Amino acid sequence: MDLQRANETLHGLSRAYQEGRLQQGEYRQRRRQLLDGLADSAAITHRNGVSPRRAEPSSNQALQTGAGRWRLGLLVIGVVLVLTLVGLLLGGVFDV
């Protein structure tokens, strides 16, 4: 499929989705298939291609690592310092 025909097909898919003739999942699937087929047929390689995303660790996994515990400790110290400063400032304001 040439680029012009692929572009026309993409516009048609877009119109069908906007007019409600396609559900979002079907629109995305057909668009992905069209673009994948176009890239495969043209042997297109992207200079700055997107690499697969790595899964971000969950909060529990992050806390189990040393870096996660270190950040949590710094956060706790920071919160305690801020609360202490606020308490000192408010305590000085309300002295009678």
ABEGO torsion letter per residue (X at the ends): XBAAAAAAAAAAAAAAAAAGABBAAAAAAAAAAAAAAAAAAAGBBBABBBBBBBBBBBAAAAAABAAAAAAAAAAAAAAAAAAAAAAAAAAAAABX
